[in-house]
Amino acid sequence: MRLDEEIHDKGLEERIKERVAGKIDVHLGKSGLTESFINEVKNRLEKHNVVKIKVLKSFRKSYTDDVESIAEEIARATSARVYETRGFPQAITCE
């Protein structure tokens, strides 16, 4: 799933491309969407404007929704928007 809107900030667009191609920032595991997980995502968004999240198998076993639903839930909780979901790694960018 890609974001429908174009990103007009070239600096942000470059950071998104680097982050999507780069390493995972945060792992979402069996503990789930805890307050500490959300706070960590918020902190990384404030610092880098982009965060890449990998949903681990241990979380997928207990959570029945699809990846897009997980991404939207994280985005709502962090006041961000989803840039792209590809399989289970997710890249989320701050608005």
C-alpha positions, 0 to 999 in steps of 0.5 A, a space after each residue: 500500500 502506497 500513500 496516495 498523496 505526493 510528498 512535496 518535501 524533497 528532504 523528507 522524500 529522501 529520508 523515506 527512501 533511505 529508511 525503506 531501503 535501510 535497516 529496521 528501526 523498531 520490532 513489534 513482537 509478542 508484547 504488542 502495541 504497548 504504551 512503551 512501543 508507541 512512545 518509542 515510535 513517537 520518539 523516532 518519528 520526532 528525531 528522524 521523521 521516518 520509522 521502519 517497523 517490522 512485525 514479528 511472527 510472534 505478534 502475527 500469531 496473536 493478531 488477526 488483522 492484516 498489515 494495513 490495519 496494524 499500520 493504520 493503528 500505529 499511525 493513529 496512535 502516533 499522529 503519523 501517516 503510513 507511507 508504505 506497507 510491504 509484507 510485514 516491514 512497515 515504513 511510517 512517516 510523520 505528517 
